[in-house]
């Protein structure tokens, strides 16, 4: 049997992105602040004008401060470069201690450059579309150069009711979450347009250096589509990530992985992926190095519950690199791992992963014509096989040449109380 190697690193593409990012822009802590331009008709509020109880009043003012990016000169017609207007508007929000920046119907085009390759969203700030037609698009000054739309820093950044879209080919990230607490994304569409312009456009990156902490991230009611990686963390990232939740969201037509929680060199804990739909991944490379719905590498404490996976050439759930205390509960798998490889499976577990519970799922193998195991365990390319795996209460719909479990050397694997239906 050919042993599939564990994937301790992401592709060289992501390493290249990190190098290009470091060369292209300053660290957020040392970046020059955006210039503040007062909006038409706006009145500045400073701490001295607040009088007694200034701090509480200033906090209330921050909560109530609302501006429209068009007040700062944005045209949002899809042609004009609205970068300066955006950064002026964000500076005004920051000067008020936080607030809401409204995005009108239309296409607000931001052209990122070699000198300024991303726009910082420093919390607290809310970016909110005023209608379903509100769009912010990422463009670039140099073809095929690496650019980011927004770098998320600080506490309390929220993005809601808007489309974020890549406008031109080239390696890019729409949202780079860097050392942020309390990030919220609700009712947002991220479109990498991988299907129409090619290039490697990623949705969300979790990034940071030693000492950087990313915590309390919630993505709800959103769609990430046509991206290379929907969400990822590069293998070289050294940030600590804690408490990331994805709920009631849709992942469709992405090329590499939909959600890649990847922390071989760092700490990543408490990942929750619930009530979401994963479908029609487009990765077909024979290396089988990507194309996952959810990937977990060196993650502790993860829950995948009540999700559906449909249309994957490779494994929809991939668990590796010492991941532990993972529960896969109540999900539905079908039309997945259709490639004729000897480790074909719906849940793939390798490389010393441990304390895995697989319960109450439905594994439907009728969409595959190859030999397939619903659950596969082996050492892979790691030094030790997975261990302490419980597979219980699942429904296995097995066509010929399909089995519940392929176990290659994993100790303490319990297979009990499952329902098996054999079909032609």
HELIX and SHEET records of a PDB file:
HELIX    1   1 UNK A   12  UNK A   24  1                                  13    
HELIX    2   2 UNK A   47  UNK A   50  5                                   4    
HELIX    3   3 UNK A   54  UNK A   64  1                                  11    
HELIX    4   4 UNK A   69  UNK A   72  5                                   4    
HELIX    5   5 UNK A   83  UNK A   95  1                                  13    
HELIX    6   6 UNK A  194  UNK A  197  1                                   4    
SHEET    1   A 7 UNK A  66  UNK A  68  0                                        
SHEET    2   A 7 UNK A 100  UNK A 103  1                                        
SHEET    3   A 7 UNK A 125  UNK A 129  1                                        
SHEET    4   A 7 UNK A 157  UNK A 166  1                                        
SHEET    5   A 7 UNK A 134  UNK A 140  1                                        
SHEET    6   A 7 UNK A 106  UNK A 112  1                                        
SHEET    7   A 7 UNK A  77  UNK A  81  1                                        
SHEET    1   B13 UNK A  66  UNK A  68  0                                        
SHEET    2   B13 UNK A 100  UNK A 103  1                                        
SHEET    3   B13 UNK A 125  UNK A 129  1                                        
SHEET    4   B13 UNK A 157  UNK A 166  1                                        
SHEET    5   B13 UNK A 184  UNK A 191  1                                        
SHEET    6   B13 UNK A 213  UNK A 220  1                                        
SHEET    7   B13 UNK A 240  UNK A 247  1                                        
SHEET    8   B13 UNK A 267  UNK A 274  1                                        
SHEET    9   B13 UNK A 299  UNK A 305  1                                        
SHEET   10   B13 UNK A 324  UNK A 329  1                                        
SHEET   11   B13 UNK A 354  UNK A 359  1                                        
SHEET   12   B13 UNK A 387  UNK A 392  1                                        
SHEET   13   B13 UNK A 411  UNK A 416  1                                        
SHEET    1   C13 UNK A  66  UNK A  68  0                                        
SHEET    2   C13 UNK A 100  UNK A 103  1                                        
SHEET    3   C13 UNK A 125  UNK A 129  1                                        
SHEET    4   C13 UNK A 157  UNK A 166  1                                        
SHEET    5   C13 UNK A 184  UNK A 191  1                                        
SHEET    6   C13 UNK A 223  UNK A 225  1                                        
SHEET    7   C13 UNK A 250  UNK A 252  1                                        
SHEET    8   C13 UNK A 277  UNK A 279  1                                        
SHEET    9   C13 UNK A 308  UNK A 312  1                                        
SHEET   10   C13 UNK A 332  UNK A 336  1                                        
SHEET   11   C13 UNK A 362  UNK A 364  1                                        
SHEET   12   C13 UNK A 395  UNK A 398  1                                        
SHEET   13   C13 UNK A 419  UNK A 422  1                                        
SHEET    1   D11 UNK A 119  UNK A 122  0                                        
SHEET    2   D11 UNK A 147  UNK A 155  1                                        
SHEET    3   D11 UNK A 172  UNK A 181  1                                        
SHEET    4   D11 UNK A 201  UNK A 207  1                                        
SHEET    5   D11 UNK A 231  UNK A 232  1                                        
SHEET    6   D11 UNK A 259  UNK A 262  1                                        
SHEET    7   D11 UNK A 294  UNK A 297  1                                        
SHEET    8   D11 UNK A 317  UNK A 320  1                                        
SHEET    9   D11 UNK A 345  UNK A 350  1                                        
SHEET   10   D11 UNK A 372  UNK A 378  1                                        
SHEET   11   D11 UNK A 402  UNK A 408  1                                        
END                                                                             
